[in-house]
């Protein structure tokens, strides 16, 4: 007769610029003298998960502290096998940390030419550029001046993974960052783009939607940590515990050339 008891503690941490629960579930299966731990990723993009095990009379086939990659929309991904070391009681508990994206990825398509995120015939000013002196310190992000209700267009093909648009509060301090409304899109090279400060109820897309460059995805606004109506646009790679923001080239003018956009300069879109 088996002589053991089972203890499981699950602590979930999500390290995004805007905290939001990620739809990942862990579960286990009893086997002879141990368990197998699995994970389900119900998100439309890859998710990285860190498993921190506390074992008593058990040994993990993958070690006690390991990061795993869960492909998009996958079930029963085996994380580790726990087997008893000797006769007697055994138990385990664990904590998880996870985030969207591939924690191990450090390369991407740096030559991709993004489309300006506004409509053909429009001209918008970059009010704050990469590593800007106001709120972009050590961040490769762009702010486009946009009137309330301006159509925001997808700068690249991808799939929508996050939508927050229920907020309406706005202020000039970081305290209001938690009220940011945004749409996040995952790209095929593993990068993400976030379109922030959209209007309350201003998203025109939902999680799981496949987006083509030029699709209208939201209405611009002045919500969250904002000093006036504008679009905050940032592309990044995601890891457990944080993200790395990236400079991106944009097609300008008639679209036949591309460049890195500069602060205080206006750009017209003729394509």
C-alpha positions in Angstrom: 0.0 0.0 0.0 1.3 3.4 -0.9 2.4 5.6 2.0 2.4 9.2 1.0 0.5 12.4 1.1 0.1 15.1 -1.6 0.6 18.8 -1.2 0.4 21.3 -4.0 0.7 25.1 -3.8 0.4 27.2 -6.9 1.5 30.8 -6.9 1.1 32.7 -10.2 3.0 35.8 -11.2 2.6 37.7 -14.4 5.4 40.2 -15.3 3.8 42.4 -17.9 3.8 46.2 -18.1 0.1 45.9 -17.4 -0.6 43.0 -15.1 -3.2 40.6 -16.5 -3.8 36.9 -15.8 -2.4 34.7 -18.5 -4.6 31.7 -19.4 -2.2 28.9 -18.5 -3.1 26.0 -16.2 -0.8 23.4 -14.6 -2.0 20.0 -13.5 -0.5 16.6 -12.5 -1.0 12.9 -13.0 -0.3 10.3 -10.4 2.1 7.6 -11.5 3.8 4.7 -9.6 5.9 6.4 -6.8 5.4 9.9 -8.1 3.7 12.3 -10.5 4.0 13.9 -13.9 3.4 17.7 -14.0 1.8 19.1 -17.2 0.8 22.6 -18.4 -2.0 23.8 -20.8 -1.4 27.0 -22.7 -4.8 28.4 -23.8 -3.2 31.6 -25.2 -2.9 32.3 -29.0 0.8 32.8 -28.6 3.7 31.0 -27.0 4.1 31.4 -23.2 7.2 30.8 -21.1 6.7 29.3 -17.6 9.2 28.9 -14.8 8.6 26.0 -12.4 10.1 26.4 -8.9 9.7 23.1 -7.1 9.9 22.3 -3.4 10.3 18.5 -3.1 10.3 16.1 -0.2 11.5 12.6 -1.0 11.1 13.2 -4.7 13.5 13.9 -7.6 12.6 15.9 -10.7 13.6 14.7 -14.1 14.2 18.4 -15.1 15.7 19.9 -12.0 14.0 22.0 -9.3 14.1 25.3 -11.1 13.5 25.3 -14.8 12.0 27.5 -17.5 9.8 25.8 -20.2 8.3 27.1 -23.5 4.7 26.3 -24.1 3.6 26.6 -27.8 0.4 28.5 -28.5 -2.9 26.6 -27.9 -1.4 23.4 -26.5 -2.6 20.9 -23.9 -0.8 18.5 -21.7 2.8 19.8 -22.3 5.0 17.6 -20.0 7.1 19.8 -17.7 8.7 17.2 -15.4 8.4 13.8 -13.9 8.7 13.5 -10.1 9.8 10.1 -8.7 10.3 9.1 -5.1 13.9 8.7 -3.9 13.2 6.1 -1.2 10.4 4.3 0.5 8.2 6.5 2.7 6.1 9.6 2.4 6.7 12.0 -0.4 5.1 15.4 -1.3 5.8 18.5 -3.3 4.7 22.1 -3.7 5.6 24.6 -6.4 5.4 28.1 -7.6 5.2 29.3 -11.2 6.2 32.5 -13.0 5.2 33.0 -16.6 4.9 35.5 -19.3 3.9 35.8 -23.0 6.6 34.9 -25.5 9.7 32.8 -25.8 12.0 33.5 -22.8 15.0 32.1 -24.7 14.6 34.2 -27.9 17.1 36.9 -28.6 16.9 37.3 -32.3 14.1 38.7 -34.5 13.6 40.3 -37.9 15.4 43.6 -37.3 15.0 44.6 -41.0 11.2 44.4 -41.0 9.6 47.6 -42.3 6.6 48.6 -40.3 3.7 50.6 -41.7 2.9 53.9 -40.0 -0.1 53.2 -37.7 -2.4 55.8 -39.2 -4.4 56.2 -42.4 -3.2 57.1 -45.9 -3.1 60.8 -46.5 -2.6 61.6 -42.8 0.4 63.4 -41.2 1.3 62.8 -37.6 4.1 64.1 -35.4 6.3 62.0 -33.2 6.0 63.9 -30.0 8.4 61.6 -28.1 11.0 59.3 -29.7 13.2 56.4 -28.6 14.8 57.0 -25.2 12.8 60.3 -24.9 13.5 62.6 -22.1 9.9 62.5 -20.7 8.6 59.0 -20.2 10.7 57.0 -22.6 14.0 56.9 -20.7 15.7 53.6 -21.5 12.8 52.6 -23.6 12.6 52.2 -27.4 9.1 53.5 -27.8 7.3 56.2 -29.9 4.5 58.6 -29.2 2.4 59.8 -32.1 0.3 62.9 -31.6 -3.3 61.9 -32.5 -6.6 63.5 -31.9 -9.2 61.6 -29.8 -11.0 59.1 -31.9 -8.4 58.8 -34.7 -8.3 55.4 -36.4 -5.2 53.3 -35.3 -4.0 50.9 -38.0 -2.0 47.8 -37.5 1.7 48.4 -38.3 2.3 44.7 -39.0 0.5 41.3 -39.4 -0.1 39.4 -36.2 -2.6 37.9 -33.8 -4.3 39.8 -30.9 -3.2 38.5 -27.5 -4.4 41.2 -25.1 -7.1 43.9 -25.1 -7.8 46.4 -22.3 -10.2 49.2 -23.1 -12.5 49.5 -20.1 -10.6 52.3 -18.4 -11.4 56.0 -18.7 -9.2 57.7 -16.0 -6.2 59.8 -17.1 -3.5 61.8 -15.4 0.1 63.0 -16.0 1.7 60.8 -13.3 2.9 57.2 -13.3 0.1 56.4 -10.8 -2.2 56.3 -13.8 -0.2 53.7 -15.7 -2.5 51.0 -14.3 -5.4 52.6 -16.2 -3.7 52.4 -19.6 -6.0 51.0 -22.3 -4.2 49.0 -25.0 -4.1 46.4 -27.7 -1.2 43.9 -27.9 -0.4 42.0 -31.1 2.0 39.1 -31.5 4.1 38.9 -34.7 5.4 35.8 -36.5 9.1 36.6 -35.6 8.3 36.4 -31.9 8.0 40.1 -31.2 5.0 42.0 -29.8 3.6 45.4 -30.5 1.6 47.4 -28.0 -0.8 50.2 -29.0 -1.6 52.2 -25.8 -3.9 55.0 -24.6 -6.8 54.0 -26.7 -10.3 55.3 -25.9 -12.6 53.6 -23.4 -14.3 50.9 -25.4 -12.0 51.9 -28.2 -10.8 48.5 -29.3 -12.1 47.2 -32.6 -10.5 43.8 -32.2 -10.6 40.9 -29.7 -8.2 38.3 -28.4 -7.4 35.7 -31.0 -8.2 37.9 -34.0 -5.8 37.5 -36.9 -4.7 41.0 -38.0 -3.3 42.2 -41.4 -1.1 45.3 -41.7 -3.4 48.3 -42.3 -6.4 46.9 -40.5 -8.1 49.4 -38.2 -7.7 48.0 -34.7 -8.7 50.8 -32.3 -9.5 54.5 -31.7 -6.9 56.7 -30.2 -7.5 58.4 -26.9 -6.0 60.0 -23.8 -6.4 57.3 -21.2 -4.0 56.2 -18.4 -0.6 57.7 -17.9 -0.9 60.4 -20.5 -0.5 64.2 -20.9 -2.8 64.5 -23.9 -4.3 62.5 -26.8 -1.7 60.3 -28.5 -0.7 56.8 -29.5 2.1 55.1 -27.6 3.7 52.5 -29.8 6.3 50.0 -28.7 7.7 46.7 -30.1 9.5 44.3 -27.7 10.7 40.8 -27.0 9.3 39.3 -23.8 11.0 37.2 -21.1 10.1 35.9 -17.6 10.4 39.0 -15.5 10.4 41.7 -18.1 10.8 42.8 -21.7 13.4 44.2 -24.2 12.1 47.1 -26.3 13.2 47.4 -29.9 13.8 50.1 -32.4 11.8 49.6 -35.6 12.0 50.9 -39.1 8.9 52.5 -40.7 7.9 53.0 -44.3 7.6 56.7 -44.9 6.3 58.9 -47.6 5.1 56.8 -50.5 6.4 53.6 -48.8 9.4 53.1 -51.0 11.9 53.9 -48.3 12.1 53.2 -44.6 13.8 54.8 -41.6 13.9 55.1 -37.9 11.5 57.8 -36.9 12.8 60.9 -35.1 11.4 62.9 -32.2 9.6 66.2 -33.1 9.4 65.3 -36.8 6.2 64.9 -38.6 5.5 62.0 -41.1 3.0 61.8 -43.9 1.7 58.5 -45.1 1.1 58.2 -48.8 0.7 54.5 -49.2 
